[in-house]
């Protein structure tokens, strides 16, 4: 089983297709494109700009998946 890096961030912008631009906390000028995880889609969890979220980072560090709204 792969271990994935989980970072905390703030949603800066909502984009089409349930994609969001997220700024990572503690790392100025680091933004990632993140999509919603399947469980958040199924349970209709709303994510808006300004929300704090947990993001599972991909191997390239530029894309991720939002797994939890804080």
PDB file with SEQRES, HELIX, SHEET and CRYST1 records, atoms N, CA, C and O in Angstrom:
SEQRES   1 A   70  UNK UNK UNK UNK UNK UNK UNK UNK UNK UNK UNK UNK UNK          
SEQRES   2 A   70  UNK UNK UNK UNK UNK UNK UNK UNK UNK UNK UNK UNK UNK          
SEQRES   3 A   70  UNK UNK UNK UNK UNK UNK UNK UNK UNK UNK UNK UNK UNK          
SEQRES   4 A   70  UNK UNK UNK UNK UNK UNK UNK UNK UNK UNK UNK UNK UNK          
SEQRES   5 A   70  UNK UNK UNK UNK UNK UNK UNK UNK UNK UNK UNK UNK UNK          
SEQRES   6 A   70  UNK UNK UNK UNK UNK                                          
HELIX    1 AA1 UNK A   38  UNK A   42  1                                   5    
SHEET    1 AA1 6 UNK A   6  UNK A  15  0                                        
SHEET    2 AA1 6 UNK A  19  UNK A  24 -1                                        
SHEET    3 AA1 6 UNK A  31  UNK A  36 -1                                        
SHEET    4 AA1 6 UNK A  63  UNK A  69  1                                        
SHEET    5 AA1 6 UNK A  52  UNK A  57 -1                                        
SHEET    6 AA1 6 UNK A   6  UNK A  15 -1                                        
CRYST1    1.000    1.000    1.000  90.00  90.00  90.00 P 1           1          
ATOM      1  N   UNK A   1       0.836  -1.184   0.000  1.00  0.00           N  
ATOM      2  CA  UNK A   1       0.000   0.000   0.000  1.00  0.00           C  
ATOM      3  C   UNK A   1       0.878   1.243   0.000  1.00  0.00           C  
ATOM      4  O   UNK A   1       1.834   1.331   0.771  1.00  0.00           O  
ATOM      5  N   UNK A   2       0.559   2.197  -0.857  1.00  0.00           N  
ATOM      6  CA  UNK A   2       1.348   3.414  -0.967  1.00  0.00           C  
ATOM      7  C   UNK A   2       1.042   4.357   0.188  1.00  0.00           C  
ATOM      8  O   UNK A   2      -0.099   4.446   0.642  1.00  0.00           O  
ATOM      9  N   UNK A   3       2.061   5.055   0.658  1.00  0.00           N  
ATOM     10  CA  UNK A   3       1.821   6.107   1.628  1.00  0.00           C  
ATOM     11  C   UNK A   3       1.800   7.423   0.864  1.00  0.00           C  
ATOM     12  O   UNK A   3       2.660   7.675   0.019  1.00  0.00           O  
ATOM     13  N   UNK A   4       0.815   8.258   1.165  1.00  0.00           N  
ATOM     14  CA  UNK A   4       0.695   9.522   0.443  1.00  0.00           C  
ATOM     15  C   UNK A   4       0.916  10.679   1.402  1.00  0.00           C  
ATOM     16  O   UNK A   4       0.592  10.596   2.586  1.00  0.00           O  
ATOM     17  N   UNK A   5       1.457  11.729   0.883  1.00  0.00           N  
ATOM     18  CA  UNK A   5       1.725  12.918   1.663  1.00  0.00           C  
ATOM     19  C   UNK A   5       0.436  13.712   1.792  1.00  0.00           C  
ATOM     20  O   UNK A   5      -0.211  14.015   0.790  1.00  0.00           O  
ATOM     21  N   UNK A   6       0.059  14.051   3.019  1.00  0.00           N  
ATOM     22  CA  UNK A   6      -1.152  14.827   3.269  1.00  0.00           C  
ATOM     23  C   UNK A   6      -0.744  16.195   3.779  1.00  0.00           C  
ATOM     24  O   UNK A   6       0.009  16.304   4.747  1.00  0.00           O  
ATOM     25  N   UNK A   7      -1.243  17.245   3.127  1.00  0.00           N  
ATOM     26  CA  UNK A   7      -0.935  18.624   3.482  1.00  0.00           C  
ATOM     27  C   UNK A   7      -2.225  19.360   3.806  1.00  0.00           C  
ATOM     28  O   UNK A   7      -3.294  19.013   3.303  1.00  0.00           O  
ATOM     29  N   UNK A   8      -2.117  20.371   4.645  1.00  0.00           N  
ATOM     30  CA  UNK A   8      -3.254  21.225   4.954  1.00  0.00           C  
ATOM     31  C   UNK A   8      -3.163  22.463   4.077  1.00  0.00           C  
ATOM     32  O   UNK A   8      -2.073  22.985   3.840  1.00  0.00           O  
ATOM     33  N   UNK A   9      -4.319  22.935   3.592  1.00  0.00           N  
ATOM     34  CA  UNK A   9      -4.311  24.101   2.732  1.00  0.00           C  
ATOM     35  C   UNK A   9      -5.621  24.857   2.791  1.00  0.00           C  
ATOM     36  O   UNK A   9      -6.564  24.449   3.469  1.00  0.00           O  
ATOM     37  N   UNK A  10      -5.665  25.961   2.072  1.00  0.00           N  
ATOM     38  CA  UNK A  10      -6.856  26.806   1.989  1.00  0.00           C  
ATOM     39  C   UNK A  10      -7.270  26.901   0.528  1.00  0.00           C  
ATOM     40  O   UNK A  10      -6.440  27.159  -0.344  1.00  0.00           O  
ATOM     41  N   UNK A  11      -8.554  26.693   0.266  1.00  0.00           N  
ATOM     42  CA  UNK A  11      -9.078  26.772  -1.098  1.00  0.00           C  
ATOM     43  C   UNK A  11      -9.077  28.234  -1.530  1.00  0.00           C  
ATOM     44  O   UNK A  11      -9.673  29.082  -0.867  1.00  0.00           O  
ATOM     45  N   UNK A  12      -8.404  28.527  -2.647  1.00  0.00           N  
ATOM     46  CA  UNK A  12      -8.326  29.885  -3.169  1.00  0.00           C  
ATOM     47  C   UNK A  12      -9.333  30.142  -4.273  1.00  0.00           C  
ATOM     48  O   UNK A  12      -9.861  31.248  -4.390  1.00  0.00           O  
ATOM     49  N   UNK A  13      -9.608  29.116  -5.095  1.00  0.00           N  
ATOM     50  CA  UNK A  13     -10.465  29.328  -6.255  1.00  0.00           C  
ATOM     51  C   UNK A  13     -11.162  28.024  -6.619  1.00  0.00           C  
ATOM     52  O   UNK A  13     -10.558  26.953  -6.577  1.00  0.00           O  
ATOM     53  N   UNK A  14     -12.431  28.124  -6.975  1.00  0.00           N  
ATOM     54  CA  UNK A  14     -13.189  26.977  -7.465  1.00  0.00           C  
ATOM     55  C   UNK A  14     -13.176  27.017  -8.992  1.00  0.00           C  
ATOM     56  O   UNK A  14     -13.511  28.038  -9.593  1.00  0.00           O  
ATOM     57  N   UNK A  15     -12.793  25.912  -9.612  1.00  0.00           N  
ATOM     58  CA  UNK A  15     -12.698  25.804 -11.063  1.00  0.00           C  
ATOM     59  C   UNK A  15     -13.749  24.821 -11.564  1.00  0.00           C  
ATOM     60  O   UNK A  15     -14.322  24.085 -10.761  1.00  0.00           O  
ATOM     61  N   UNK A  16     -14.016  24.787 -12.854  1.00  0.00           N  
ATOM     62  CA  UNK A  16     -15.008  23.841 -13.387  1.00  0.00           C  
ATOM     63  C   UNK A  16     -14.599  22.391 -13.145  1.00  0.00           C  
ATOM     64  O   UNK A  16     -13.413  22.077 -13.042  1.00  0.00           O  
ATOM     65  N   UNK A  17     -15.587  21.523 -13.057  1.00  0.00           N  
ATOM     66  CA  UNK A  17     -15.348  20.088 -12.926  1.00  0.00           C  
ATOM     67  C   UNK A  17     -14.931  19.659 -11.529  1.00  0.00           C  
ATOM     68  O   UNK A  17     -14.175  18.699 -11.380  1.00  0.00           O  
ATOM     69  N   UNK A  18     -15.413  20.360 -10.495  1.00  0.00           N  
ATOM     70  CA  UNK A  18     -15.070  20.047  -9.091  1.00  0.00           C  
ATOM     71  C   UNK A  18     -13.567  20.032  -8.867  1.00  0.00           C  
ATOM     72  O   UNK A  18     -13.042  19.184  -8.146  1.00  0.00           O  
ATOM     73  N   UNK A  19     -12.881  20.980  -9.494  1.00  0.00           N  
ATOM     74  CA  UNK A  19     -11.451  21.165  -9.314  1.00  0.00           C  
ATOM     75  C   UNK A  19     -11.233  22.474  -8.574  1.00  0.00           C  
ATOM     76  O   UNK A  19     -11.977  23.435  -8.771  1.00  0.00           O  
ATOM     77  N   UNK A  20     -10.227  22.513  -7.733  1.00  0.00           N  
ATOM     78  CA  UNK A  20      -9.975  23.677  -6.904  1.00  0.00           C  
ATOM     79  C   UNK A  20      -8.499  24.026  -6.923  1.00  0.00           C  
ATOM     80  O   UNK A  20      -7.644  23.151  -7.053  1.00  0.00           O  
ATOM     81  N   UNK A  21      -8.206  25.325  -6.793  1.00  0.00           N  
ATOM     82  CA  UNK A  21      -6.832  25.782  -6.603  1.00  0.00           C  
ATOM     83  C   UNK A  21      -6.640  25.948  -5.106  1.00  0.00           C  
ATOM     84  O   UNK A  21      -7.355  26.722  -4.469  1.00  0.00           O  
ATOM     85  N   UNK A  22      -5.678  25.225  -4.537  1.00  0.00           N  
ATOM     86  CA  UNK A  22      -5.458  25.197  -3.090  1.00  0.00           C  
ATOM     87  C   UNK A  22      -4.060  25.715  -2.783  1.00  0.00           C  
ATOM     88  O   UNK A  22      -3.079  25.278  -3.383  1.00  0.00           O  
ATOM     89  N   UNK A  23      -3.979  26.660  -1.834  1.00  0.00           N  
ATOM     90  CA  UNK A  23      -2.685  27.169  -1.371  1.00  0.00           C  
ATOM     91  C   UNK A  23      -2.311  26.401  -0.114  1.00  0.00           C  
ATOM     92  O   UNK A  23      -3.081  26.360   0.846  1.00  0.00           O  
ATOM     93  N   UNK A  24      -1.134  25.795  -0.118  1.00  0.00           N  
ATOM     94  CA  UNK A  24      -0.695  24.983   1.004  1.00  0.00           C  
ATOM     95  C   UNK A  24      -0.242  25.869   2.152  1.00  0.00           C  
ATOM     96  O   UNK A  24       0.418  26.887   1.943  1.00  0.00           O  
ATOM     97  N   UNK A  25      -0.605  25.470   3.372  1.00  0.00           N  
ATOM     98  CA  UNK A  25      -0.216  26.224   4.556  1.00  0.00           C  
ATOM     99  C   UNK A  25       1.248  25.990   4.870  1.00  0.00           C  
ATOM    100  O   UNK A  25       1.765  24.887   4.688  1.00  0.00           O  
ATOM    101  N   UNK A  26       1.916  27.037   5.342  1.00  0.00           N  
ATOM    102  CA  UNK A  26       3.309  26.920   5.718  1.00  0.00           C  
ATOM    103  C   UNK A  26       4.270  26.983   4.553  1.00  0.00           C  
ATOM    104  O   UNK A  26       5.485  26.993   4.747  1.00  0.00           O  
ATOM    105  N   UNK A  27       3.738  27.027   3.341  1.00  0.00           N  
ATOM    106  CA  UNK A  27       4.583  27.104   2.146  1.00  0.00           C  
ATOM    107  C   UNK A  27       4.073  28.251   1.276  1.00  0.00           C  
ATOM    108  O   UNK A  27       3.168  28.054   0.466  1.00  0.00           O  
ATOM    109  N   UNK A  28       4.642  29.444   1.435  1.00  0.00           N  
ATOM    110  CA  UNK A  28       4.158  30.572   0.633  1.00  0.00           C  
ATOM    111  C   UNK A  28       4.396  30.331  -0.861  1.00  0.00           C  
ATOM    112  O   UNK A  28       5.388  29.718  -1.255  1.00  0.00           O  
ATOM    113  N   UNK A  29       3.493  30.811  -1.655  1.00  0.00           N  
ATOM    114  CA  UNK A  29       3.556  30.706  -3.119  1.00  0.00           C  
ATOM    115  C   UNK A  29       3.560  29.268  -3.621  1.00  0.00           C  
ATOM    116  O   UNK A  29       4.114  28.990  -4.684  1.00  0.00           O  
ATOM    117  N   UNK A  30       2.949  28.346  -2.872  1.00  0.00           N  
ATOM    118  CA  UNK A  30       2.837  26.971  -3.369  1.00  0.00           C  
ATOM    119  C   UNK A  30       1.359  26.641  -3.525  1.00  0.00           C  
ATOM    120  O   UNK A  30       0.625  26.528  -2.543  1.00  0.00           O  
ATOM    121  N   UNK A  31       0.942  26.491  -4.757  1.00  0.00           N  
ATOM    122  CA  UNK A  31      -0.444  26.172  -5.056  1.00  0.00           C  
ATOM    123  C   UNK A  31      -0.504  24.849  -5.807  1.00  0.00           C  
ATOM    124  O   UNK A  31       0.392  24.517  -6.583  1.00  0.00           O  
ATOM    125  N   UNK A  32      -1.578  24.098  -5.562  1.00  0.00           N  
ATOM    126  CA  UNK A  32      -1.794  22.841  -6.264  1.00  0.00           C  
ATOM    127  C   UNK A  32      -3.207  22.840  -6.834  1.00  0.00           C  
ATOM    128  O   UNK A  32      -4.092  23.526  -6.323  1.00  0.00           O  
ATOM    129  N   UNK A  33      -3.409  22.077  -7.881  1.00  0.00           N  
ATOM    130  CA  UNK A  33      -4.747  21.816  -8.402  1.00  0.00           C  
ATOM    131  C   UNK A  33      -5.236  20.544  -7.740  1.00  0.00           C  
ATOM    132  O   UNK A  33      -4.552  19.521  -7.762  1.00  0.00           O  
ATOM    133  N   UNK A  34      -6.424  20.608  -7.150  1.00  0.00           N  
ATOM    134  CA  UNK A  34      -6.944  19.443  -6.432  1.00  0.00           C  
ATOM    135  C   UNK A  34      -8.393  19.184  -6.826  1.00  0.00           C  
ATOM    136  O   UNK A  34      -9.165  20.117  -7.044  1.00  0.00           O  
ATOM    137  N   UNK A  35      -8.749  17.912  -6.914  1.00  0.00           N  
ATOM    138  CA  UNK A  35     -10.135  17.537  -7.175  1.00  0.00           C  
ATOM    139  C   UNK A  35     -10.711  16.897  -5.915  1.00  0.00           C  
ATOM    140  O   UNK A  35      -9.971  16.532  -5.002  1.00  0.00           O  
ATOM    141  N   UNK A  36     -12.031  16.764  -5.871  1.00  0.00           N  
ATOM    142  CA  UNK A  36     -12.686  16.167  -4.708  1.00  0.00           C  
ATOM    143  C   UNK A  36     -12.565  14.657  -4.737  1.00  0.00           C  
ATOM    144  O   UNK A  36     -12.622  14.041  -5.801  1.00  0.00           O  
ATOM    145  N   UNK A  37     -12.397  14.060  -3.563  1.00  0.00           N  
ATOM    146  CA  UNK A  37     -12.362  12.606  -3.485  1.00  0.00           C  
ATOM    147  C   UNK A  37     -13.770  12.053  -3.714  1.00  0.00           C  
ATOM    148  O   UNK A  37     -14.760  12.774  -3.597  1.00  0.00           O  
ATOM    149  N   UNK A  38     -13.838  10.787  -4.035  1.00  0.00           N  
ATOM    150  CA  UNK A  38     -15.120  10.146  -4.324  1.00  0.00           C  
ATOM    151  C   UNK A  38     -16.090  10.173  -3.161  1.00  0.00           C  
ATOM    152  O   UNK A  38     -17.287  10.381  -3.360  1.00  0.00           O  
ATOM    153  N   UNK A  39     -15.591   9.963  -1.940  1.00  0.00           N  
ATOM    154  CA  UNK A  39     -16.469   9.977  -0.762  1.00  0.00           C  
ATOM    155  C   UNK A  39     -17.075  11.362  -0.545  1.00  0.00           C  
ATOM    156  O   UNK A  39     -18.228  11.473  -0.128  1.00  0.00           O  
ATOM    157  N   UNK A  40     -16.313  12.409  -0.821  1.00  0.00           N  
ATOM    158  CA  UNK A  40     -16.847  13.764  -0.659  1.00  0.00           C  
ATOM    159  C   UNK A  40     -17.901  14.062  -1.724  1.00  0.00           C  
ATOM    160  O   UNK A  40     -18.862  14.786  -1.463  1.00  0.00           O  
ATOM    161  N   UNK A  41     -17.722  13.504  -2.924  1.00  0.00           N  
ATOM    162  CA  UNK A  41     -18.733  13.683  -3.969  1.00  0.00           C  
ATOM    163  C   UNK A  41     -20.016  12.942  -3.617  1.00  0.00           C  
ATOM    164  O   UNK A  41     -21.110  13.489  -3.753  1.00  0.00           O  
ATOM    165  N   UNK A  42     -19.883  11.699  -3.165  1.00  0.00           N  
ATOM    166  CA  UNK A  42     -21.053  10.880  -2.832  1.00  0.00           C  
ATOM    167  C   UNK A  42     -21.867  11.510  -1.711  1.00  0.00           C  
ATOM    168  O   UNK A  42     -23.097  11.510  -1.760  1.00  0.00           O  
ATOM    169  N   UNK A  43     -21.191  12.045  -0.705  1.00  0.00           N  
ATOM    170  CA  UNK A  43     -21.872  12.622   0.457  1.00  0.00           C  
ATOM    171  C   UNK A  43     -22.184  14.107   0.304  1.00  0.00           C  
ATOM    172  O   UNK A  43     -22.590  14.757   1.267  1.00  0.00           O  
ATOM    173  N   UNK A  44     -21.999  14.647  -0.900  1.00  0.00           N  
ATOM    174  CA  UNK A  44     -22.319  16.043  -1.214  1.00  0.00           C  
ATOM    175  C   UNK A  44     -21.697  17.033  -0.245  1.00  0.00           C  
ATOM    176  O   UNK A  44     -22.366  17.949   0.232  1.00  0.00           O  
ATOM    177  N   UNK A  45     -20.408  16.847   0.045  1.00  0.00           N  
ATOM    178  CA  UNK A  45     -19.683  17.786   0.893  1.00  0.00           C  
ATOM    179  C   UNK A  45     -19.338  19.003   0.041  1.00  0.00           C  
ATOM    180  O   UNK A  45     -18.677  18.883  -0.991  1.00  0.00           O  
ATOM    181  N   UNK A  46     -19.786  20.162   0.477  1.00  0.00           N  
ATOM    182  CA  UNK A  46     -19.547  21.400  -0.263  1.00  0.00           C  
ATOM    183  C   UNK A  46     -18.204  21.996   0.129  1.00  0.00           C  
ATOM    184  O   UNK A  46     -17.866  22.055   1.312  1.00  0.00           O  
ATOM    185  N   UNK A  47     -17.449  22.432  -0.850  1.00  0.00           N  
ATOM    186  CA  UNK A  47     -16.173  23.100  -0.612  1.00  0.00           C  
ATOM    187  C   UNK A  47     -16.228  24.442  -1.319  1.00  0.00           C  
ATOM    188  O   UNK A  47     -16.506  24.517  -2.516  1.00  0.00           O  
ATOM    189  N   UNK A  48     -15.961  25.501  -0.566  1.00  0.00           N  
ATOM    190  CA  UNK A  48     -16.016  26.853  -1.093  1.00  0.00           C  
ATOM    191  C   UNK A  48     -14.673  27.545  -0.915  1.00  0.00           C  
ATOM    192  O   UNK A  48     -13.886  27.138  -0.060  1.00  0.00           O  
ATOM    193  N   UNK A  49     -14.393  28.576  -1.698  1.00  0.00           N  
ATOM    194  CA  UNK A  49     -13.162  29.337  -1.486  1.00  0.00           C  
ATOM    195  C   UNK A  49     -13.099  29.866  -0.048  1.00  0.00           C  
ATOM    196  O   UNK A  49     -14.078  30.394   0.479  1.00  0.00           O  
ATOM    197  N   UNK A  50     -11.933  29.712   0.566  1.00  0.00           N  
ATOM    198  CA  UNK A  50     -11.745  30.123   1.952  1.00  0.00           C  
ATOM    199  C   UNK A  50     -11.793  28.972   2.934  1.00  0.00           C  
ATOM    200  O   UNK A  50     -11.396  29.137   4.087  1.00  0.00           O  
ATOM    201  N   UNK A  51     -12.273  27.798   2.508  1.00  0.00           N  
ATOM    202  CA  UNK A  51     -12.343  26.628   3.387  1.00  0.00           C  
ATOM    203  C   UNK A  51     -10.954  26.032   3.600  1.00  0.00           C  
ATOM    204  O   UNK A  51     -10.121  26.036   2.695  1.00  0.00           O  
ATOM    205  N   UNK A  52     -10.715  25.520   4.808  1.00  0.00           N  
ATOM    206  CA  UNK A  52      -9.499  24.754   5.100  1.00  0.00           C  
ATOM    207  C   UNK A  52      -9.754  23.305   4.740  1.00  0.00           C  
ATOM    208  O   UNK A  52     -10.808  22.757   5.060  1.00  0.00           O  
ATOM    209  N   UNK A  53      -8.792  22.683   4.075  1.00  0.00           N  
ATOM    210  CA  UNK A  53      -8.954  21.306   3.603  1.00  0.00           C  
ATOM    211  C   UNK A  53      -7.665  20.519   3.807  1.00  0.00           C  
ATOM    212  O   UNK A  53      -6.588  21.095   3.964  1.00  0.00           O  
ATOM    213  N   UNK A  54      -7.792  19.190   3.801  1.00  0.00           N  
ATOM    214  CA  UNK A  54      -6.639  18.298   3.759  1.00  0.00           C  
ATOM    215  C   UNK A  54      -6.509  17.782   2.333  1.00  0.00           C  
ATOM    216  O   UNK A  54      -7.488  17.344   1.729  1.00  0.00           O  
ATOM    217  N   UNK A  55      -5.295  17.836   1.803  1.00  0.00           N  
ATOM    218  CA  UNK A  55      -5.041  17.444   0.418  1.00  0.00           C  
ATOM    219  C   UNK A  55      -4.023  16.323   0.403  1.00  0.00           C  
ATOM    220  O   UNK A  55      -2.940  16.463   0.971  1.00  0.00           O  
ATOM    221  N   UNK A  56      -4.356  15.200  -0.247  1.00  0.00           N  
ATOM    222  CA  UNK A  56      -3.388  14.137  -0.521  1.00  0.00           C  
ATOM    223  C   UNK A  56      -2.641  14.542  -1.773  1.00  0.00           C  
ATOM    224  O   UNK A  56      -3.240  14.749  -2.828  1.00  0.00           O  
ATOM    225  N   UNK A  57      -1.336  14.653  -1.649  1.00  0.00           N  
ATOM    226  CA  UNK A  57      -0.515  15.129  -2.758  1.00  0.00           C  
ATOM    227  C   UNK A  57      -0.153  13.980  -3.694  1.00  0.00           C  
ATOM    228  O   UNK A  57       0.042  12.844  -3.263  1.00  0.00           O  
ATOM    229  N   UNK A  58      -0.068  14.299  -4.980  1.00  0.00           N  
ATOM    230  CA  UNK A  58       0.389  13.344  -5.974  1.00  0.00           C  
ATOM    231  C   UNK A  58       1.901  13.279  -5.984  1.00  0.00           C  
ATOM    232  O   UNK A  58       2.555  14.069  -5.305  1.00  0.00           O  
ATOM    233  N   UNK A  59       2.471  12.353  -6.742  1.00  0.00           N  
ATOM    234  CA  UNK A  59       3.923  12.193  -6.765  1.00  0.00           C  
ATOM    235  C   UNK A  59       4.661  13.401  -7.357  1.00  0.00           C  
ATOM    236  O   UNK A  59       5.823  13.633  -7.024  1.00  0.00           O  
ATOM    237  N   UNK A  60       4.001  14.166  -8.226  1.00  0.00           N  
ATOM    238  CA  UNK A  60       4.676  15.328  -8.826  1.00  0.00           C  
ATOM    239  C   UNK A  60       4.607  16.572  -7.952  1.00  0.00           C  
ATOM    240  O   UNK A  60       5.371  17.512  -8.170  1.00  0.00           O  
ATOM    241  N   UNK A  61       3.711  16.602  -6.969  1.00  0.00           N  
ATOM    242  CA  UNK A  61       3.611  17.739  -6.066  1.00  0.00           C  
ATOM    243  C   UNK A  61       2.827  18.912  -6.601  1.00  0.00           C  
ATOM    244  O   UNK A  61       2.745  19.949  -5.944  1.00  0.00           O  
ATOM    245  N   UNK A  62       2.240  18.772  -7.798  1.00  0.00           N  
ATOM    246  CA  UNK A  62       1.463  19.870  -8.383  1.00  0.00           C  
ATOM    247  C   UNK A  62      -0.030  19.580  -8.402  1.00  0.00           C  
ATOM    248  O   UNK A  62      -0.843  20.486  -8.586  1.00  0.00           O  
ATOM    249  N   UNK A  63      -0.384  18.328  -8.212  1.00  0.00           N  
ATOM    250  CA  UNK A  63      -1.796  17.931  -8.215  1.00  0.00           C  
ATOM    251  C   UNK A  63      -2.109  17.159  -6.943  1.00  0.00           C  
ATOM    252  O   UNK A  63      -1.221  16.591  -6.307  1.00  0.00           O  
ATOM    253  N   UNK A  64      -3.391  17.148  -6.582  1.00  0.00           N  
ATOM    254  CA  UNK A  64      -3.770  16.443  -5.380  1.00  0.00           C  
ATOM    255  C   UNK A  64      -5.256  16.134  -5.353  1.00  0.00           C  
ATOM    256  O   UNK A  64      -5.992  16.415  -6.299  1.00  0.00           O  
ATOM    257  N   UNK A  65      -5.678  15.542  -4.231  1.00  0.00           N  
ATOM    258  CA  UNK A  65      -7.075  15.163  -4.026  1.00  0.00           C  
ATOM    259  C   UNK A  65      -7.510  15.679  -2.666  1.00  0.00           C  
ATOM    260  O   UNK A  65      -6.851  15.414  -1.660  1.00  0.00           O  
ATOM    261  N   UNK A  66      -8.622  16.417  -2.625  1.00  0.00           N  
ATOM    262  CA  UNK A  66      -9.152  16.916  -1.358  1.00  0.00           C  
ATOM    263  C   UNK A  66      -9.864  15.761  -0.672  1.00  0.00           C  
ATOM    264  O   UNK A  66     -10.821  15.207  -1.214  1.00  0.00           O  
ATOM    265  N   UNK A  67      -9.395  15.393   0.530  1.00  0.00           N  
ATOM    266  CA  UNK A  67      -9.953  14.239   1.234  1.00  0.00           C  
ATOM    267  C   UNK A  67     -10.776  14.640   2.457  1.00  0.00           C  
ATOM    268  O   UNK A  67     -11.536  13.824   2.979  1.00  0.00           O  
ATOM    269  N   UNK A  68     -10.637  15.891   2.926  1.00  0.00           N  
ATOM    270  CA  UNK A  68     -11.386  16.297   4.103  1.00  0.00           C  
ATOM    271  C   UNK A  68     -11.487  17.812   4.175  1.00  0.00           C  
ATOM    272  O   UNK A  68     -10.532  18.528   3.875  1.00  0.00           O  
ATOM    273  N   UNK A  69     -12.668  18.291   4.580  1.00  0.00           N  
ATOM    274  CA  UNK A  69     -12.836  19.722   4.857  1.00  0.00           C  
ATOM    275  C   UNK A  69     -12.728  19.914   6.352  1.00  0.00           C  
ATOM    276  O   UNK A  69     -13.374  19.207   7.126  1.00  0.00           O  
ATOM    277  N   UNK A  70     -11.913  20.870   6.760  1.00  0.00           N  
ATOM    278  CA  UNK A  70     -11.693  21.099   8.190  1.00  0.00           C  
ATOM    279  C   UNK A  70     -12.602  22.187   8.737  1.00  0.00           C  
ATOM    280  O   UNK A  70     -12.542  22.501   9.926  1.00  0.00           O  
TER     281      UNK A  70                                                      
END                                                                             
